[in-house]
Amino acid sequence: VAIMALSNFLFSILPYAHVEQNPPLALALELNQVWPAGTVIYYTAENSDNNLVRYFNPNTEWKRLTDFRQLQTDLNASQSQGKAIWLETTTIDQILAQADGTIWLASHVKPESRRELINRAYRIRLFEIHP
């Protein structure tokens, strides 16, 4: 048992205890500096990546997107309140799957705001949008 506990600590826990060894955690902490309190992030489906980002950014508001048409209404209302609006990977994918989704994203995404972690292990995308 002691050997198993020691090997688990040395090969599983310790390497991932450092931020630089955990890219999603590094991204979540970076976003903590980017997102002011009250930032709204739209997601379509729960997953471990958005849960990790949500956990390390407790001053943000996460909303499940159920109707794309409602996004535009909420976008206008949130912008008038001074809140930043971001889209998470699952919502971006859902928008891109629509007929005019690519055009809509191209006209609403702030290019300098894009945060992405895409490699063979992770696929995390977050974009800020404007009306």
N, C-alpha and C positions, 0 to 999 in steps of 0.2 A: 504494500500500500504506500509506503514511504517513497519508494522508487517511482511509482506511478504518479504520485502527487508532485514530486520534484520534477519529473520530466514534463508533466502538464504545465507547471509553472515556467520552466525554462524554455519550452518550445512553443507554447501556445499563449500564455498570459503575458509574460514579460516582453516578447517582441512587439505585441500590439498595445502595450501600455504607453508607448511614445507616439505623440501626435504625428510625427513625420512617417511613421510606419502604418498609419491608418488614414489614407487619403479622404474618405468620406467625413471623418471627424475633422480633419484639417479644413475641408470646405465648409463644414457647419460652423466652425469657429471663425473662419474668414467672414461668413455671412453675418455673424454676430456684430461685426464692425460696419457692415454695409447697410443692414436693415435697421431703421429707426423703430422705436416702439410704435405699435399699431400697424405695422406693415401687414398687408393681407396677401396670403399665398393661396392660390386656387389649386386644388388637386382633384383628380378623378377617382383614383384607387389608392387604398392604403398599401404601403410597402415599407420594408425596413429602412430604406434610404430616407424617405421623407419623414419617418418617425424619428430617425436619428437627428436630422436637421431640426425638426420641430422641438425635440428635447433640449437641444443646445441653444435654442432661440425662443425662450419662453415668453418674450414680449411681443411675439408675432401672433397674428390671427389666421388660422388655417380654415378654409372653407371648402367643402366638397362641392364640385361643380356637377350639377345634374342636368342643367339646360344651358346650352351655349348662348341662347338668346338672352338669358338672364345675365350673362357675363358683361355684355355691353351696358346694360342698365346699371349694374353694380359698379362697373368701371367709372361711369360718369358720376355717380353718387360719391364713391370713395375719393375720387380725384377732387371733387368740390370740398371735401372734408380735409384735404391735404394728406391723405394716406397713399403710400406707395402700393402698387398692385403688381404682384409677381405670379408667374405661372410655373408650375412644377412639371416634371417629365411626363407624368401620365396625362395631364391636361394638354400639354403641347402635342403629344402624340394623337390625342383625340381631335384636336383642332386640325392637325395636318391630314387626318383621315377624311375630313370633309372636303367637298368639291372646291370651295374657295378658301380653304384653310391656309394654304401657303401664302396667298395674297393678303389675307387678313393679318397673319403674323408679320409679314414683311412691312406692313403699314402701321403696325402697333407696337412692335418690339423696339425698345431702346437698345441699339447695337452695343453701346459701351457697357451695358449692364449684364451681358451674358455671362453666366457662370456655368461651366460644364466640367464634368469629370467623366470622360468616356475612354474606356480601355477594355481589355477582355474580361476584367472582373467587375467593372462598374459602368453604369449608364445613368448619370445624374445630370439633369439640365434644369436651369432656372433662369427665367427671363423676366425683366421688368417690362411692363406694358404701359401705354398711355392711350387716352381716348383718340 
